[in-house]
Amino acid sequence: MPHKIQPDIVGHALLDYLSGNENAKMDVFSDISEPDEISVKHFFRTWDEMPGLEKKALELCKGKVLDVGAAAGCHSLVLQEKGLQVKALDISAGAVDVMKKRSVKNVEQQDFFTLSDEKFDTLLMLMNGIGICGRLENLDKFFIQIRKLLNPGGQVLLDSSDILFMFEEEDGSVMIDLNSNYYGEVQYQFGYKDQKSEAFDWLFVDFDLLNDYAQKHGFECELVMEGPHYDYLARLIPVTP
């Protein structure tokens, strides 16, 4: 299951950006692609800078909202401005510090899977928020947890991507080992300045598979919107017995 990743690369980068290093970039290493980098500014985007899929998710939020993996709090701040009650959750101490400095009202450093004794009307999980499951085998635990955290009539809004395209050959065929793990299971590491994080598992789930797990656990799975590059926004709603 997901755990606190050391060192806190993301937190360090977010704090640097907030302190004025607007050109800060994190290195991204994975077991399925060449090393890449991401601009830390991406975590501080405004409403106007957000893609349509994220805007749609924020428009659908209702009631008391839990923003899971909130990072620098860009989504929480939009929801606060709309007058919604929001709790921002992240495992990164640096991210929590940044959100407090940015005036996110309710922030907590905690692992989503250990959260209890509190219920919400909307669980918001953007930027492939379901990735925190790490591996496919943890999706069952994910559905058990979201049922515990949802109020009656509640919803989960999440986005993910079908990364099958990353295994396409030049002729359009797909090269994956059917005897290996699910192709959406990826291992990542982050780097920033002279530090590199521990390797951690991250999960991308294609919509059909998400729907299969949802039905298994008594949830309706709605495809709300598709993005421009194999990504999608889904809504999970518990089915009343």
C-alpha positions in Angstrom: 0.0 0.0 0.0 1.1 3.6 -0.5 3.4 5.0 2.2 5.3 8.2 2.9 8.0 8.5 0.2 11.4 9.7 1.4 13.0 12.1 0.9 10.1 14.6 0.4 11.2 15.6 -3.1 7.8 17.0 -4.1 7.5 19.0 -0.9 11.0 20.5 -1.3 10.3 21.5 -4.9 6.9 23.1 -4.0 8.4 25.1 -1.2 11.2 26.3 -3.5 8.7 27.5 -6.1 6.7 29.3 -3.5 9.8 31.0 -2.3 10.4 32.4 -5.7 12.2 29.8 -7.8 9.7 30.0 -10.6 11.9 27.9 -12.9 12.0 24.9 -10.6 11.7 21.5 -12.3 11.5 18.0 -11.0 13.1 15.0 -12.7 10.8 12.0 -13.3 12.2 8.5 -13.7 10.0 5.5 -14.6 10.4 1.9 -15.7 8.4 2.4 -18.9 9.9 5.5 -20.4 13.0 7.7 -20.7 13.7 10.2 -17.9 11.6 13.3 -18.2 11.0 16.5 -16.2 8.0 18.4 -14.9 7.7 22.1 -14.2 6.8 22.7 -10.6 4.6 25.6 -11.8 2.2 22.9 -13.0 1.1 22.3 -9.4 0.3 26.0 -8.9 -2.0 26.4 -11.9 -5.0 28.7 -11.8 -8.5 27.9 -13.0 -7.7 29.4 -16.4 -4.7 27.1 -16.7 -6.5 23.9 -15.9 -7.5 21.4 -18.6 -11.2 21.0 -19.3 -11.3 17.6 -17.6 -10.2 19.1 -14.3 -12.6 22.0 -14.6 -15.5 19.6 -15.2 -14.5 17.7 -12.0 -14.4 20.8 -10.0 -17.8 21.9 -11.3 -19.3 18.5 -10.2 -18.0 18.8 -6.7 -20.7 19.1 -4.0 -21.0 19.3 -0.3 -18.1 18.5 1.9 -15.1 17.7 -0.3 -11.9 15.7 0.4 -9.1 16.7 -2.0 -6.8 13.7 -2.1 -3.2 14.2 -3.0 -3.8 17.9 -3.0 -0.1 18.9 -3.5 0.0 22.8 -3.7 -3.7 23.0 -3.2 -4.7 24.5 -6.6 -8.0 22.5 -6.7 -8.8 23.1 -3.0 -8.4 26.9 -3.5 -10.8 26.9 -6.4 -13.4 25.0 -4.4 -12.9 27.3 -1.4 -13.6 30.3 -3.6 -16.9 28.6 -4.7 -17.8 28.4 -1.0 -17.5 24.6 -0.6 -16.1 23.0 2.6 -12.8 21.4 1.6 -10.3 19.2 3.4 -6.9 19.0 1.6 -5.0 15.8 2.2 -1.4 14.9 1.3 1.4 12.7 2.6 4.0 15.3 1.9 5.0 17.5 4.8 6.3 20.1 2.4 3.0 20.1 0.4 1.0 20.6 3.6 3.3 23.5 4.5 2.8 25.1 1.1 -1.0 24.8 1.2 -1.1 26.4 4.6 1.0 29.3 3.3 -1.4 29.6 0.4 -4.4 29.9 2.8 -6.0 26.5 2.2 -8.2 26.4 5.3 -8.2 22.8 6.2 -5.1 20.8 5.5 -3.9 17.4 6.9 -0.8 15.3 6.4 -2.1 11.7 6.2 -2.2 8.6 4.1 -5.6 8.4 2.4 -5.9 4.7 3.3 -5.6 5.4 7.0 -8.2 8.1 7.1 -11.2 7.2 9.2 -14.0 8.6 11.5 -14.9 11.3 8.9 -17.3 11.3 6.0 -17.5 13.4 2.8 -20.0 14.1 0.0 -17.2 14.2 -2.7 -13.8 12.5 -2.8 -11.8 14.4 -5.4 -8.8 12.5 -6.9 -7.3 14.4 -9.8 -3.9 14.1 -11.5 -4.4 10.4 -11.7 -5.4 10.4 -8.1 -6.2 6.7 -8.1 -2.5 6.1 -8.7 -2.0 6.0 -5.0 -3.3 2.5 -5.1 0.1 1.6 -6.4 -0.8 -1.8 -7.8 -3.9 -3.4 -9.2 -4.2 -5.7 -6.2 -4.9 -2.7 -4.0 -8.0 -1.6 -6.0 -10.2 -3.8 -3.8 -8.9 -2.0 -0.7 -9.5 1.3 -2.5 -13.2 0.6 -3.0 -13.7 -0.6 0.6 -12.1 2.7 1.8 -14.1 5.0 -0.4 -17.3 3.4 0.8 -16.3 4.0 4.4 -15.6 7.7 3.7 -18.7 8.6 1.6 -21.9 10.1 3.0 -25.1 8.7 1.6 -25.5 10.1 -1.9 -21.8 10.8 -2.1 -19.5 10.5 -5.1 -15.9 10.0 -6.1 -14.5 12.0 -9.0 -11.2 10.7 -10.4 -9.2 10.9 -13.5 -6.8 8.3 -14.9 -5.3 7.2 -18.3 -5.2 4.1 -20.4 -1.5 4.0 -21.0 -1.7 1.0 -23.5 -0.6 3.5 -26.2 2.9 3.5 -24.6 3.4 -0.1 -25.7 2.4 0.4 -29.3 4.8 -0.7 -32.1 5.4 1.3 -35.3 2.9 -0.9 -37.1 0.2 -0.1 -34.6 0.4 -3.5 -32.8 0.7 -3.6 -29.0 3.6 -5.4 -27.4 2.8 -6.4 -23.8 3.5 -9.6 -21.9 0.1 -11.1 -21.0 1.8 -13.2 -18.3 3.3 -10.2 -16.6 1.7 -7.6 -14.3 -1.0 -5.3 -15.5 0.5 -2.8 -17.9 -0.8 0.2 -15.9 1.4 -0.6 -13.0 4.4 1.8 -13.1 7.3 2.4 -10.9 8.5 6.0 -10.5 11.2 8.0 -8.8 11.4 11.8 -8.4 14.5 13.8 -8.5 15.1 17.4 -7.4 18.5 19.2 -7.2 20.9 16.7 -5.7 18.2 14.4 -4.2 16.3 11.4 -5.5 13.3 9.8 -3.9 12.7 6.2 -3.1 11.1 4.2 -5.9 7.3 4.0 -5.6 4.5 2.2 -7.3 1.8 4.2 -9.2 -1.3 2.8 -10.9 -3.0 3.9 -14.2 -6.3 2.2 -14.7 -8.2 1.9 -18.0 -11.9 2.8 -17.7 -13.2 -0.7 -18.5 -11.2 -2.2 -15.8 -12.2 0.5 -13.3 -15.8 -0.3 -14.2 -15.3 -4.0 -13.6 -14.0 -3.3 -10.1 -16.8 -0.8 -9.4 -19.5 -3.3 -10.3 -17.8 -5.9 -8.1 -17.9 -3.6 -5.1 -21.4 -2.2 -5.7 -20.6 1.1 -7.4 -21.9 2.8 -10.5 -19.1 3.9 -12.7 -19.9 6.8 -15.1 -17.6 7.9 -17.8 -18.1 11.7 -17.4 -15.5 13.0 -20.0 -12.6 11.9 -22.1 -9.5 14.0 -22.5 -7.3 14.5 -25.5 -4.7 11.9 -24.8 -6.2 8.6 -23.5 -7.2 10.2 -20.2 -10.7 10.3 -18.8 -12.8 11.6 -15.9 -15.0 9.1 -14.0 -17.6 9.3 -11.3 -18.1 6.5 -8.8 -21.4 6.4 -6.9 -22.3 3.7 -4.4 -25.4 1.7 -5.5 -28.1 1.7 -2.8 -28.9 -2.0 -1.9 
